[in-house]
């Protein structure tokens, strides 16, 4: 440690600059506290320390903040529509072993699919979320009137341990994107690699389907696999 006799400087910045330039530690009988320019002097256990702060605060982009706030509002409104459905329980179950609740987990997984007005990207929406192996290579095999046949591969669960998992499907119709409809009339399970789904209660137009598995006892779910179909008005 080198003890310096500090000369008179024109400003506090000159003092700090010269100390740093000489790469030495200075001692003084005077205790230095406070702010000089963008340098903060403070004492910790008898030692004077220095830290820097920005010379000017950066104002946040008001438009970006407003857009982010409206996007969150859109996501919250969607989740609120799940409160009276079984989907709420699925999200609560998915968040059980985390530090989040169902609402927080839903927003974390889906905030990117909402814009400042509504749900704009149904393809990436995680309407169902869970740890079971999902449907792999989901395809629309047949469509006859209001009946469709789905097929998939069990390559993500080749051992057959989850063979009895039941098939579940939730639908979102264009024009009613905040009103998910759980389709109940499905009796197929994972091992069949094929499911028949009746769409009698759905409106004509574009329909977004989220297909998943649920354990036989209803205690576990897979994440949803997405499929988009079109129903004609004369069907």
Buried (B, 14 or more C-beta within 10 A) or exposed (E): EEEEEEEEEEEBEEBBEBBEEEEEEBEEEEEBEEEBEEBBBEEEEEEBEEEEEEEEEEEEEEEEEEEEEBBBEBBBEBBEBBEEBBBBEBBBBBBEEEEBEBBBBBBBBBBEBBEBEEBBEBEEBBBBBBEBBBBEEBEBEEBEEBEBBBBBEBEBBEEEEBEEBBBBBBBBBBEEBBEBBEBEEBEBBBEBBEBBBBBEEBBEEBBBBBBBBBBEEEEBBBBBBBBEBEBEEEE
